[in-house]
């Protein structure tokens, strides 16, 4: 009996080895375009690489850094990228104009955008931005959202001087007094400022009238149509990576460093900690899945300031058809 069991075990090991070998030989190569440089805001994807989740799903994923959601969305809209990560509002605007693409999984359930000012500037509310110089990062999702933020807080663009500048210049410009405030995000500029000892006042869009769906995985319609199974596997592995990142932040940052050796580990650690509340905000029940009601509210808000066309069906922007079943998604705690 023992001999039989040993033989069966050996046969099982051999079969498993053959199966793994076949899977390794059949790895599907994918390029995944990020919205920003590598760090905490996209750490879950690096975790999926480092923990082997993509490999286990039969995928060989190359992650490419980006320089703004607007730019990344345009890459997919123009066919220069097929699978990417960017702010859902920016993506939805292009979809409304006819770009053939869809959001397939929402990671940030609320946007991280905010206005940051040094405490000494005495900006105690969004209304205090009137008469001030505000730095705005070129090619970013924040720029897209500004009209809605203004409307929600009784402001007009003409109330202040908006200064368009490269993203890398934002923090130095504020610290050097060239601007009074900057349009940034809780997962980037605020952390960079605090790392340099700055004391800041920060006004999150989500807390001041702009609670919208945010950073999401999206893909071209062509990619979705031609690779439905690959897309399902990619999303499932990515969400597994994000779940790992939430539970194991230190190990995750090691994975980010392994994939992107130039990353600032201390900064990435702070970024990952900062974004944790965003995964289950906006009434989300599961990580990676924005509820239909949240999309509807986003459509209503954005159409008020003509950022999206009035009367548009919110489901024209997204699909949940490629998400894992809810029984396999990580639930948000009540």
DALIN-V390825 format. One record per residue. N is the residue number from 1. RES is the residue in three letters. NEAR is the number of other ideal C-beta (glycine too) atoms within 8 Angstrom. Layout:
# DALIN-V390825
[[N/RES/NEAR] [N/RES/NEAR]]
This chain:
# DALIN-V390825
[[1/UNK/4] [2/UNK/5] [3/UNK/6] [4/UNK/7] [5/UNK/8] [6/UNK/8] [7/UNK/8] [8/UNK/8] [9/UNK/8] [10/UNK/8] [11/UNK/8] [12/UNK/8] [13/UNK/8] [14/UNK/8] [15/UNK/8] [16/UNK/8] [17/UNK/8] [18/UNK/8] [19/UNK/8] [20/UNK/8] [21/UNK/8] [22/UNK/8] [23/UNK/9] [24/UNK/8] [25/UNK/6] [26/UNK/7] [27/UNK/10] [28/UNK/8] [29/UNK/7] [30/UNK/11] [31/UNK/10] [32/UNK/13] [33/UNK/13] [34/UNK/15] [35/UNK/14] [36/UNK/12] [37/UNK/7] [38/UNK/13] [39/UNK/15] [40/UNK/16] [41/UNK/12] [42/UNK/13] [43/UNK/17] [44/UNK/15] [45/UNK/14] [46/UNK/17] [47/UNK/18] [48/UNK/16] [49/UNK/15] [50/UNK/11] [51/UNK/10] [52/UNK/7] [53/UNK/14] [54/UNK/13] [55/UNK/10] [56/UNK/7] [57/UNK/10] [58/UNK/9] [59/UNK/14] [60/UNK/9] [61/UNK/12] [62/UNK/8] [63/UNK/12] [64/UNK/8] [65/UNK/9] [66/UNK/15] [67/UNK/8] [68/UNK/14] [69/UNK/17] [70/UNK/13] [71/UNK/10] [72/UNK/16] [73/UNK/17] [74/UNK/9] [75/UNK/11] [76/UNK/19] [77/UNK/10] [78/UNK/6] [79/UNK/8] [80/UNK/5] [81/UNK/11] [82/UNK/10] [83/UNK/15] [84/UNK/17] [85/UNK/15] [86/UNK/16] [87/UNK/14] [88/UNK/18] [89/UNK/16] [90/UNK/13] [91/UNK/17] [92/UNK/13] [93/UNK/12] [94/UNK/12] [95/UNK/12] [96/UNK/11] [97/UNK/6] [98/UNK/5] [99/UNK/9] [100/UNK/7] [101/UNK/12] [102/UNK/11] [103/UNK/14] [104/UNK/14] [105/UNK/13] [106/UNK/15] [107/UNK/14] [108/UNK/13] [109/UNK/14] [110/UNK/12] [111/UNK/16] [112/UNK/16] [113/UNK/14] [114/UNK/12] [115/UNK/14] [116/UNK/14] [117/UNK/13] [118/UNK/11] [119/UNK/8] [120/UNK/5] [121/UNK/10] [122/UNK/6] [123/UNK/12] [124/UNK/5] [125/UNK/7] [126/UNK/10] [127/UNK/8] [128/UNK/9] [129/UNK/14] [130/UNK/8] [131/UNK/5] [132/UNK/13] [133/UNK/10] [134/UNK/15] [135/UNK/15] [136/UNK/14] [137/UNK/15] [138/UNK/10] [139/UNK/10] [140/UNK/13] [141/UNK/16] [142/UNK/12] [143/UNK/12] [144/UNK/13] [145/UNK/15] [146/UNK/12] [147/UNK/10] [148/UNK/16] [149/UNK/16] [150/UNK/11] [151/UNK/11] [152/UNK/8] [153/UNK/11] [154/UNK/4] [155/UNK/13] [156/UNK/5] [157/UNK/9] [158/UNK/4] [159/UNK/9] [160/UNK/12] [161/UNK/6] [162/UNK/8] [163/UNK/11] [164/UNK/5] [165/UNK/11] [166/UNK/7] [167/UNK/11] [168/UNK/5] [169/UNK/9] [170/UNK/14] [171/UNK/11] [172/UNK/8] [173/UNK/13] [174/UNK/17] [175/UNK/10] [176/UNK/6] [177/UNK/5] [178/UNK/8] [179/UNK/12] [180/UNK/9] [181/UNK/15] [182/UNK/16] [183/UNK/13] [184/UNK/13] [185/UNK/11] [186/UNK/11] [187/UNK/12] [188/UNK/13] [189/UNK/11] [190/UNK/15] [191/UNK/13] [192/UNK/10] [193/UNK/14] [194/UNK/10] [195/UNK/9] [196/UNK/8] [197/UNK/5] [198/UNK/9] [199/UNK/6] [200/UNK/11] [201/UNK/10] [202/UNK/10] [203/UNK/11] [204/UNK/10] [205/UNK/15] [206/UNK/11] [207/UNK/5] [208/UNK/11] [209/UNK/9] [210/UNK/13] [211/UNK/10] [212/UNK/16] [213/UNK/16] [214/UNK/16] [215/UNK/14] [216/UNK/18] [217/UNK/14] [218/UNK/15] [219/UNK/14] [220/UNK/12] [221/UNK/9] [222/UNK/9] [223/UNK/11] [224/UNK/14] [225/UNK/7] [226/UNK/6] [227/UNK/8] [228/UNK/9] [229/UNK/6] [230/UNK/10] [231/UNK/14] [232/UNK/10] [233/UNK/11] [234/UNK/16] [235/UNK/15] [236/UNK/11] [237/UNK/14] [238/UNK/15] [239/UNK/15] [240/UNK/11] [241/UNK/17] [242/UNK/15] [243/UNK/11] [244/UNK/15] [245/UNK/13] [246/UNK/10] [247/UNK/6] [248/UNK/9] [249/UNK/12] [250/UNK/7] [251/UNK/9] [252/UNK/16] [253/UNK/14] [254/UNK/9] [255/UNK/14] [256/UNK/17] [257/UNK/11] [258/UNK/9] [259/UNK/10] [260/UNK/9] [261/UNK/5] [262/UNK/4] [263/UNK/11] [264/UNK/6] [265/UNK/9] [266/UNK/7] [267/UNK/13] [268/UNK/16] [269/UNK/12] [270/UNK/12] [271/UNK/15] [272/UNK/16] [273/UNK/9] [274/UNK/12] [275/UNK/14] [276/UNK/8] [277/UNK/6] [278/UNK/13] [279/UNK/14] [280/UNK/9] [281/UNK/11] [282/UNK/10] [283/UNK/8] [284/UNK/14] [285/UNK/8] [286/UNK/10] [287/UNK/15] [288/UNK/13] [289/UNK/13] [290/UNK/12] [291/UNK/10] [292/UNK/7] [293/UNK/7] [294/UNK/13] [295/UNK/14] [296/UNK/9] [297/UNK/10] [298/UNK/14] [299/UNK/12] [300/UNK/8] [301/UNK/12] [302/UNK/13] [303/UNK/13] [304/UNK/8] [305/UNK/9] [306/UNK/7] [307/UNK/11] [308/UNK/11] [309/UNK/7] [310/UNK/5] [311/UNK/4] [312/UNK/11] [313/UNK/4] [314/UNK/11] [315/UNK/8] [316/UNK/7] [317/UNK/14] [318/UNK/13] [319/UNK/9] [320/UNK/6] [321/UNK/4] [322/UNK/11] [323/UNK/11] [324/UNK/9] [325/UNK/6] [326/UNK/8] [327/UNK/4] [328/UNK/6] [329/UNK/13] [330/UNK/8] [331/UNK/7] [332/UNK/10] [333/UNK/4] [334/UNK/2]]
